[in-house]
Amino acid sequence: MATYTITVNGQNRSVAVDPDTPLLWVLREELRLTGTKYGCGVAACGACTVLAGGIPTRSCVLPISLVGAREVTTIEAMAHDAVGRVVQDAWVATDVVQCGYCQSGQIITAVALLKRVNNPDDTAIEQGMGANLCRCGTYVRIRQAIKTAAQQLQQGRTR
Amino acid sequence: MTRGITHIGNILVAIALSVTTLAAAPSRTEGLAAWQQVYSVLTHPRCINCHTATNHPDQGDDRHRHVFNVVRGPAGQGVPGLQCATCHQRSNASTGIPGAPGWRLAPLSMQWQSADGRMFSGARVCRSVTNRSTNGHLDGPALLEHHAQAPLVRWAFEPGHLPYGNAFTVPPLTHEAFVSATRIWVEAGTPCP
């Protein structure tokens, strides 16, 4: 066991866990931030995606010992993020969600994409989002929602 | 007379030392033999999996296409939304994901295999590695330093463990032997087959 202090959603949080504990379990079990989901445990599905230092990161394979000083941002913080809000609204307007299990990872990745690419085309969306899996098959609406959000962001829309 | 003999003696010693120094430099044959050792490392999966000719890395000892549809991206670091750093950290993770600082693909100018995965010959890889217009302007000494110090190069010799506990295979030389072979090859003038 060791004590780690990490920055999560703008707050310093200290946890005493084994150094090999994946960040996913620190978030869910130690910090009770259960919006980030466990889907596969091997970085294959993207349900566990969070932002670490602004980079979409698979928290299921990131040991707490390697987080360091990077700020961790979870789905819980997206309502307070300028791009996150627009993405969430687009998700609702497009009625993307079915079961919802993958969607926190989808939204985090979409936010990361839109923060780097102003107007992603189909190729950019497929390449950037293609490793976030959705068993309900909401990909078509995800693509549509990303384009809607991109358009709104280009128009300078913020809540 | 004595001064003249001393002067001649000094000249003879200087000649002997210079001949000794010249003899210490590896021959072209020795350099080529050293290059074969270097080549054996460069074409090991830990190295060649990121020296691809495609828009994606390979992985595994069988050099299959990297799973999850990861792609090269404009800077060899993936694309927004799915970067190399999405999974690969600055060091090997206990979860089985390999890592090193600056994890990324080698540039296409440093492809050491064809698009269909056939390794290039030692001659072709050697020409590629020594082409300063495409190798990042590295001369012999800089190549030696690259092999000795570059984090991604060093990672290949300490690649960590797979997610299920098995160790990644390592190149046929130790890092020390690889650097030693590189040094011989560089000191021989980086000859290519």
Interface residues (C-beta under 8 A of the other chain):
Chain A: P19 D20 P22 V42 A43 A44 T49 I55 P56 T57 R58 C60 V61 L62 P63 S65 L66 T109 A110 A112 L113 K115 R116 V117 P120 A124 Q127 G128 M129 G130 A131
Chain B: V67 F68 N69 V70 V71 G73 V79 P80 G81 L82 Q83 A85 T86 C87 Q89 R90 S91 A93 S94 T95 G96 I97 G99 P163
